[in-house]
Amino acid sequence: MSTNLVSAGIFSHKSHLHPEIEPLFCWQSTVEVTGVVGRAELLSSIFFLAAFLSYTKSKGPDNTIVWTPIAVTVFLVAVATLCKEQGITVVGICCVYEVFIAQGYTLPALLDTAVQILRGKGSIPFSMLQTLLKLIVLMFSTLLLVVVRVQVIQSQLPVFTRFDNPAAVSPSPARQLTFNYLLPVNAWLLLNPSELCCDWTMGTIPLVESLLDVRNIATLTFFCFLGSLMVFSLRYPGDSSKTVLMALCLIVLPFIPASNLFFPVGFVVAERVLYVPSMGFCILVAHGWKKLSTKSVLRKISWVCLAAVLFTHALKTLHRNWDWESEYTLFMSALKVNKNNAKLWNNVGHALENEKNFERALQFFIQATQVQPDDIGAHMNVGRTYKNLNKTKEAEESYMIAKSLMPQIIPGKKYAARVAPNHLNVYINLANLIRANESRLEEADQLYRQAISMRPDFKQAYISRGELLLKMNKPLKAKEAYLRALELDRTNADLWYNLAIVYIELKDPTEALKNFNRALELNPTHKLALFNSALLMQESGDARLRPEAKQRLLHYVKEEPQDSNGYFNLGMLAMDDKKDMEAEAWMKKAIRLQPNFRSALFNLALLYSQTGKELMALPVLEDLLRYYPDHTKGLILKGDILMNQKKDIVGAKMCFEKILELDPNNVQGKHNLCVVYFEEKDLIKAEKCLVETLALAPHEEYIQRHLNIVRSKIASLGAVEQSSLPSDGTAATEAKKKSVQNLKEAKSEKATTQSTADNKEHSKNKKLTEKSSVDKETPKKSTKEIKDIEKKRVAALKRLEEIERILNGE
C-alpha cells in the first residue's frame, strides 16, 4: 500500500510521500495585508468616532455628570482598541474636549488657577472637581485597556526586520532625523494625495543621515506650522481656537502609535494610519475655507478652489479604484511612485507567478535582489521561481545566497538575533530541493536540524524532517520528529496522519489505524485519512471492518467525486464481499472518470471472467491492452478466454508469445503456450516446452503432471507405430493418423487462469493462480482396428505429408 504524508495542509495521494512544502513564500501579499489591516483601521476609526460622540453627551444640565454616555464611551474605546491600538487615543481627545471645549478653559486660565491653588489663595472649583472625576475614570479605564492589550499580544512586540523600517535600526542622528522627516511626509500625503503607494517599507524613503540634508527644511517648516497652530488653539479663547484645537487633536493623537515615538513600527509610511488624522485635517481645511469665504475679496476664489479640489480628488479616487483592480495593477502603480522598494518588485513577481508566468516573474524577482541585495526574501523568491522553471542548479545557488545572509552560528559564542520566521523557510526550501538527489539526503537532514536549532518550535521543520527520515528508511527517528511536532501542536490532523504513515512503515497497522482515527476526530473530512484508513481496514482481512471501510470510502468520494481511486476501492470491497453487481458498477464508474485506469480495467475483466461472463471481459481487456500493451496478467487472461471460450488457438498463442517476449521466464505464460502446442497436436514441441517450463519452476507439481500426460500420449503413438511395422510402414503411418484423430476427439487439456486485484500501489494484490485439467488417456487400439488401418494404407500414404506437418507443428 502506498500512502502519502501531509505537509502544511498540502496533500496529494497521487504521488508517493514527500510532497513539497513550497510555496513557503518569504513575503506576504500587500493586497492581503492592506485589506485586512485596512479594515481593522477602518473599524477602529468608526468605533473611535462613536466613542467620542458618545462622550460629548456626558455633560448634563447644570453641568452635572451623566454616567451612561461615559460607560458607553469606555465600551466603544475597548472595541476600537481591540480592532487597532490607535483606538485608545480617543481617550486623550475626550480629555482635551472636556477641559478646553466643554469647560471652556484655556491654557493660561488653567495655569493661573493652578498657581492660585498652589499659593493657597483659592480652592478647586466644583466644576473642575467634576472634570477631574471624569478624567480619572477615563484614565483608569485606559490603563486597564492597556493591560488587556498587552496580554493579547502576550507582552511581546511583533518581530520586524530592518527591511520593514530601516530607520528603526539606524544609528543616531539618522534615526531621529528620519523619524522627524516622516511627519511632514505624512502631512504632505494628507495635503496632496497624488502619489499613493500600497507599500512604503524598505528603501521607499531614503534615510536622512545628516543635518545638512535639504529635507530637514521640510521638517522645520512642519514643526513651525504645527507649533503656531497649537499656540493659537491653546492660548486664545473663542470658537476658532477651539475648532483648531480639536482638529489638531484628531490629527496628532491618533497618529502617535504610528510615529515610532514609543516603539518602532513595521513600516516607514502607511496611508491607512491616516484615516482618523484625515478627519482632523478635513476639519482644519473646512475651517480655513470658511474663514476665507467670509471675506468678500476671496469669496469667489475660495469657491473656485473648493470646486477644483473636489473635482480633482474625485478624479483621483476614480483613477485609484482602477489601481486596485488586481494585485498586478496595484503593485505596478506603486512602482510608478517608488522603484526603490524591493518588496514591490517581489509582489509584482508573485502576481505574475500566480498567473504561471514564471519567466516574467523571474525578471521582477531578480530586480528585487538588485534593488536590495541583502533581502533574504527576494533571493528565496528567485530560487523558488528557478525551481518552477526546472532550473535546479540556479535555484540552489539562489537559496544558498539567501542562506548566507542568515545570521551565522559561531561555535562557542552566544548571542541573540531576531530572525523573521519566514526567512527560516530558506532551510526548508533548500532541503526540499536537494533531497531529490538520493546522495544528498544527509545534507538535507542537516539543513532541517539547523532550522530547528535556530527555532526549536519550528513545527514545519519537524514535519519536513520526518518525511525525509522516512525516505532515508529511518522510521523510528521519523516517529520522534512527528512526536516533537505534536508536542507543539496536538490539534493538527495532518500530524496525526503523518504519524500513522510512520506506523505503517513500522509494520504496526493497529497503531496506524488509531492515529488515522485521531486525525479524523480532529478533521472528519481529512481526505487522505479517510482514504488510507479505509485501505488499511480492507487489507487487515477483518470482515468486521469492511462496513466502516466502505463508509469512509463513500465519505471520501463525496469529498472527491472526481477521484477514480475512491470508486475503484469501493469496487474492490464489493468483490471481497462477493457483491458482483455492486463491484461492477463501482469499477465502471472509476473507468468513466479515468478511461486508462489500469487496475480498474483488469479487475473488471477479471470480475466478468469469474462470474461466467468471459465474452464481456474481452472488450475490457482490449481497452486495457490498448493502453498497456505489456500488461502480462491481462495477456494471460485474454489468452485463456480466447483458447477456452472462443476456441481461437491462434489468438491465444499470440498472447502467450507476447508474454514471453516481455518476460522469457514467465512460468504462467510459458505453460499456457505449452497447452497451445498440445491443442495444435504438436506433442514433441509441447513436451520440449513443458520441460523448459519445469526447469523454471521445478516445484510446481501441475507442470510435472502435464509433462507426464504429454509423454504418455507420445508413448501411445509410438506403440501404434511399432505394431504396424510389418505392413511396410504404411500401417504405422495410418496408425499415426488415427491416433491424431483420436486426440482430436479427446478433450484437450485446458489452462485457465484465475486472477484478482492487480491494484495500484495502495490496492490489495492476490496471486494469479492456475487451474489445469487433463482428460484421461485415449485407450490402445485392438488388433481388428489395426487390420482396418492396413487396408487403408494407400489413402494414408497420400495424407502422410499432411499428418507429419501437423505433428511437427508447421
VENZI-V860263 format. One record per backbone hydrogen bond with DSSP energy under -1.0 kcal/mol. NH is the residue of the N-H (numbers start at 1). CO is the residue of the C=O. E is the energy in kcal/mol with one decimal. If there is no record, write none. Layout:
NH_CO_E / NH_CO_E
//
This chain:
7_10_-1.8 / 10_7_-2.4 / 33_29_-2.9 / 34_30_-3.5 / 35_31_-2.4 / 36_32_-2.8 / 37_33_-3.0 / 38_34_-2.2 / 39_35_-2.0 / 40_36_-1.9 / 41_37_-2.7 / 42_38_-2.6 / 43_39_-2.8 / 44_40_-2.6 / 45_41_-2.3 / 46_42_-2.2 / 47_43_-2.5 / 48_44_-2.4 / 49_45_-2.5 / 50_46_-2.3 / 51_47_-2.5 / 52_48_-2.1 / 53_49_-2.6 / 54_50_-2.2 / 55_51_-2.0 / 56_52_-1.6 / 57_54_-1.4 / 58_55_-2.2 / 60_64_-3.2 / 63_60_-1.0 / 64_61_-1.3 / 66_58_-2.8 / 71_67_-2.6 / 72_68_-2.5 / 73_69_-2.4 / 74_70_-2.5 / 75_71_-2.2 / 76_72_-2.6 / 77_73_-2.6 / 78_74_-2.1 / 79_75_-2.1 / 80_76_-2.7 / 81_77_-2.4 / 82_78_-2.1 / 83_79_-1.6 / 84_80_-2.5 / 87_84_-2.3 / 88_85_-1.5 / 89_86_-1.6 / 90_87_-1.3 / 91_88_-1.6 / 93_89_-1.4 / 94_90_-2.5 / 95_91_-2.1 / 96_92_-2.3 / 97_93_-2.8 / 98_94_-2.6 / 99_95_-2.4 / 100_96_-2.7 / 101_97_-1.6 / 102_97_-3.1 / 103_98_-1.5 / 105_99_-1.9 / 107_234_-2.5 / 110_106_-2.3 / 111_107_-2.3 / 112_108_-2.4 / 113_109_-2.4 / 114_110_-2.5 / 115_111_-2.3 / 116_112_-2.5 / 117_113_-2.3 / 118_114_-2.3 / 119_115_-1.9 / 120_117_-1.1 / 121_116_-2.2 / 129_125_-1.9 / 130_126_-2.4 / 131_127_-2.1 / 132_128_-2.7 / 133_129_-2.3 / 134_130_-2.3 / 135_131_-2.5 / 136_132_-2.6 / 137_133_-2.2 / 138_134_-2.3 / 139_135_-2.9 / 140_136_-2.6 / 141_137_-2.2 / 142_138_-2.3 / 143_139_-2.5 / 144_140_-2.1 / 145_141_-2.4 / 146_142_-2.3 / 147_143_-2.0 / 148_144_-2.2 / 149_145_-2.8 / 150_146_-2.4 / 151_147_-2.0 / 152_148_-2.1 / 153_149_-1.7 / 154_151_-1.2 / 155_150_-2.9 / 156_153_-1.5 / 165_161_-1.2 / 168_165_-1.3 / 169_166_-1.1 / 170_167_-1.4 / 175_171_-1.7 / 177_173_-2.9 / 178_174_-2.4 / 179_175_-2.4 / 180_176_-2.1 / 181_177_-1.9 / 182_178_-1.8 / 185_181_-1.4 / 186_182_-2.2 / 187_183_-2.1 / 188_184_-2.4 / 189_185_-1.7 / 190_186_-1.5 / 191_187_-2.2 / 192_188_-3.6 / 194_192_-2.2 / 202_163_-2.3 / 204_201_-1.4 / 213_210_-1.3 / 216_213_-1.9 / 217_214_-1.6 / 219_215_-1.3 / 220_216_-2.4 / 221_217_-2.7 / 222_218_-2.3 / 223_219_-2.3 / 224_220_-2.4 / 225_221_-2.3 / 226_222_-2.8 / 227_223_-2.7 / 228_224_-2.2 / 229_225_-1.9 / 230_226_-2.1 / 231_227_-2.5 / 232_228_-2.3 / 233_229_-2.3 / 234_230_-2.2 / 235_231_-2.1 / 236_232_-1.4 / 242_238_-1.8 / 243_239_-2.5 / 244_240_-2.4 / 245_241_-2.4 / 246_242_-2.4 / 247_243_-2.2 / 248_244_-2.6 / 249_245_-2.4 / 250_246_-2.3 / 251_247_-1.4 / 252_248_-3.4 / 253_249_-1.5 / 256_253_-1.0 / 258_255_-1.2 / 259_256_-1.9 / 273_270_-1.1 / 274_271_-1.6 / 275_272_-1.3 / 278_274_-1.9 / 279_276_-1.5 / 280_276_-1.2 / 281_277_-2.4 / 282_278_-2.5 / 283_279_-2.1 / 284_280_-2.3 / 285_281_-2.6 / 286_282_-2.8 / 287_283_-2.5 / 288_284_-2.3 / 289_285_-2.8 / 290_286_-2.4 / 291_287_-1.9 / 292_288_-2.1 / 293_289_-2.9 / 294_290_-1.1 / 295_292_-1.3 / 302_298_-2.8 / 303_299_-1.9 / 304_300_-2.4 / 305_301_-2.7 / 306_302_-2.4 / 307_303_-2.5 / 308_304_-2.4 / 309_305_-2.6 / 310_306_-2.6 / 311_307_-2.5 / 312_308_-2.7 / 313_309_-2.4 / 314_310_-1.8 / 315_311_-2.2 / 316_312_-2.3 / 317_313_-2.2 / 318_314_-2.3 / 319_315_-2.6 / 320_316_-2.6 / 321_317_-1.7 / 322_318_-1.0 / 323_319_-1.1 / 324_320_-1.2 / 325_322_-1.5 / 330_326_-2.2 / 331_327_-2.6 / 332_328_-2.3 / 333_329_-1.9 / 334_330_-1.6 / 335_331_-2.0 / 336_332_-1.1 / 338_334_-2.5 / 345_341_-1.2 / 346_342_-2.4 / 347_343_-2.5 / 348_344_-2.3 / 349_345_-2.1 / 350_346_-2.2 / 351_347_-2.2 / 352_348_-2.0 / 353_349_-2.1 / 354_350_-2.4 / 356_353_-2.0 / 357_352_-2.5 / 358_356_-1.3 / 361_357_-2.1 / 362_358_-2.4 / 363_359_-1.1 / 364_360_-1.5 / 365_361_-2.4 / 366_362_-2.6 / 367_363_-1.9 / 368_364_-1.9 / 369_365_-1.7 / 370_366_-1.4 / 371_367_-2.3 / 372_368_-2.5 / 375_372_-2.0 / 379_375_-1.5 / 380_376_-2.0 / 381_377_-2.2 / 382_378_-2.1 / 383_379_-2.4 / 384_380_-2.5 / 385_381_-2.2 / 386_382_-2.5 / 387_383_-2.0 / 388_384_-2.1 / 389_385_-1.5 / 390_387_-1.8 / 391_386_-3.1 / 395_391_-2.3 / 396_392_-2.6 / 397_393_-1.9 / 398_394_-2.1 / 399_395_-2.4 / 400_396_-2.4 / 401_397_-1.9 / 402_398_-2.3 / 403_399_-2.6 / 404_400_-2.1 / 406_403_-1.3 / 413_410_-2.1 / 423_420_-1.3 / 424_421_-1.0 / 425_422_-1.4 / 426_423_-1.7 / 427_424_-1.4 / 429_425_-3.2 / 430_426_-2.2 / 431_427_-2.3 / 432_428_-2.6 / 433_429_-1.6 / 434_430_-2.3 / 435_431_-1.9 / 437_434_-1.7 / 440_437_-2.3 / 444_440_-2.0 / 445_441_-2.3 / 446_442_-2.1 / 447_443_-1.5 / 448_444_-2.0 / 449_445_-2.3 / 450_446_-2.0 / 451_447_-2.2 / 452_448_-2.1 / 453_449_-2.3 / 454_450_-1.5 / 455_451_-1.5 / 458_455_-2.0 / 459_457_-1.6 / 462_458_-1.2 / 463_459_-2.1 / 464_460_-2.6 / 465_461_-2.4 / 466_462_-2.3 / 467_463_-1.8 / 468_464_-2.1 / 469_465_-2.8 / 470_466_-1.7 / 471_467_-1.9 / 472_468_-2.0 / 473_470_-1.5 / 474_469_-3.0 / 478_474_-2.1 / 479_475_-2.4 / 480_476_-1.7 / 481_477_-2.1 / 482_478_-2.3 / 483_479_-2.4 / 484_480_-2.1 / 485_481_-2.0 / 486_482_-2.3 / 487_483_-1.4 / 489_485_-1.5 / 496_492_-1.4 / 497_493_-2.2 / 498_494_-2.6 / 499_495_-2.4 / 500_496_-1.8 / 501_497_-1.7 / 502_498_-1.8 / 503_499_-2.0 / 504_500_-1.7 / 505_501_-2.0 / 506_502_-1.7 / 507_504_-1.6 / 508_503_-2.9 / 512_508_-2.1 / 513_509_-2.6 / 514_510_-1.8 / 515_511_-2.2 / 516_512_-2.3 / 517_513_-2.4 / 518_514_-2.0 / 519_515_-2.3 / 520_516_-2.0 / 521_517_-1.8 / 522_518_-1.7 / 523_519_-2.2 / 526_523_-2.2 / 530_526_-2.4 / 531_527_-2.6 / 532_528_-2.9 / 533_529_-1.9 / 534_530_-1.5 / 535_531_-1.8 / 536_532_-2.2 / 537_533_-2.3 / 538_534_-2.2 / 539_535_-2.6 / 540_536_-1.3 / 541_538_-1.0 / 545_542_-1.6 / 549_545_-2.5 / 550_546_-2.7 / 551_547_-2.2 / 552_548_-2.3 / 553_549_-2.2 / 554_550_-2.5 / 555_551_-2.2 / 556_552_-2.3 / 557_553_-2.7 / 558_554_-1.3 / 559_555_-1.6 / 560_556_-3.0 / 563_560_-1.7 / 568_564_-2.3 / 569_565_-2.2 / 570_566_-1.6 / 571_567_-2.1 / 572_568_-2.0 / 573_569_-2.2 / 574_570_-2.1 / 575_571_-2.1 / 576_572_-2.1 / 577_573_-1.8 / 578_575_-1.4 / 579_574_-3.2 / 580_578_-1.2 / 583_579_-2.6 / 584_580_-2.6 / 585_581_-2.0 / 586_582_-2.3 / 587_583_-2.5 / 588_584_-2.3 / 589_585_-1.9 / 590_586_-2.2 / 591_587_-2.2 / 592_588_-2.2 / 593_589_-1.8 / 594_590_-1.9 / 597_594_-2.1 / 598_596_-1.1 / 601_597_-2.4 / 602_598_-2.2 / 603_599_-2.6 / 604_600_-2.1 / 605_601_-2.0 / 606_602_-2.7 / 607_603_-2.3 / 608_604_-2.2 / 609_605_-2.2 / 610_606_-2.5 / 611_607_-1.4 / 612_609_-1.0 / 613_608_-3.3 / 617_613_-1.0 / 618_614_-1.0 / 621_617_-2.5 / 622_618_-2.4 / 623_619_-2.0 / 624_620_-2.3 / 625_621_-2.9 / 626_622_-1.5 / 627_623_-1.8 / 628_624_-3.0 / 631_628_-1.8 / 632_630_-1.2 / 635_631_-2.1 / 636_632_-2.4 / 637_633_-2.5 / 638_634_-2.4 / 639_635_-2.7 / 640_636_-2.4 / 641_637_-2.1 / 642_638_-2.6 / 643_639_-2.3 / 644_640_-2.5 / 645_641_-2.4 / 646_641_-1.7 / 648_642_-3.1 / 649_647_-1.2 / 652_648_-2.3 / 653_649_-2.7 / 654_650_-2.0 / 655_651_-1.7 / 656_652_-2.3 / 657_653_-2.6 / 658_654_-2.1 / 659_655_-1.7 / 660_656_-1.9 / 661_657_-1.6 / 662_658_-1.8 / 663_659_-3.0 / 666_663_-1.9 / 670_666_-2.3 / 671_667_-2.7 / 672_668_-2.5 / 673_669_-1.7 / 674_670_-1.9 / 675_671_-1.8 / 676_672_-1.7 / 677_673_-2.1 / 678_674_-2.0 / 679_675_-2.5 / 680_676_-2.0 / 681_678_-1.7 / 682_677_-2.5 / 683_681_-1.4 / 686_682_-2.4 / 687_683_-2.8 / 688_684_-2.5 / 689_685_-2.5 / 690_686_-2.4 / 691_687_-2.3 / 692_688_-2.0 / 693_689_-2.2 / 694_690_-2.6 / 695_691_-1.6 / 696_692_-1.2 / 697_693_-1.8 / 700_697_-1.7 / 704_700_-1.2 / 705_701_-2.1 / 706_702_-2.1 / 707_703_-2.4 / 708_704_-2.1 / 709_705_-1.8 / 710_706_-2.3 / 711_707_-2.5 / 712_708_-2.1 / 713_709_-2.0 / 714_710_-2.5 / 715_711_-2.7 / 716_712_-2.3 / 717_713_-2.2 / 718_714_-2.2 / 719_715_-2.2 / 720_716_-1.6 / 721_717_-2.1 / 722_718_-2.2 / 723_719_-1.9 / 725_722_-1.2 / 730_727_-1.6 / 733_729_-1.8 / 734_730_-2.5 / 735_731_-3.1 / 736_732_-2.4 / 737_733_-2.2 / 738_734_-3.0 / 739_735_-3.1 / 740_736_-2.1 / 741_737_-2.2 / 742_738_-2.8 / 743_739_-2.3 / 744_740_-1.8 / 745_741_-1.6 / 746_742_-2.0 / 750_773_-1.6 / 752_771_-2.3 / 754_769_-2.9 / 759_757_-1.5 / 763_760_-2.0 / 769_754_-2.6 / 771_752_-2.0 / 773_750_-1.2 / 786_782_-1.5 / 787_783_-2.0 / 788_784_-1.9 / 789_785_-1.8 / 790_786_-1.9 / 791_787_-1.7 / 793_790_-1.6 / 796_792_-1.9 / 797_793_-2.3 / 798_794_-1.2 / 799_795_-1.1 / 803_799_-2.4 / 804_800_-2.4 / 805_801_-1.7 / 806_802_-1.9 / 807_803_-2.6 / 808_804_-2.5 / 810_805_-2.2
//
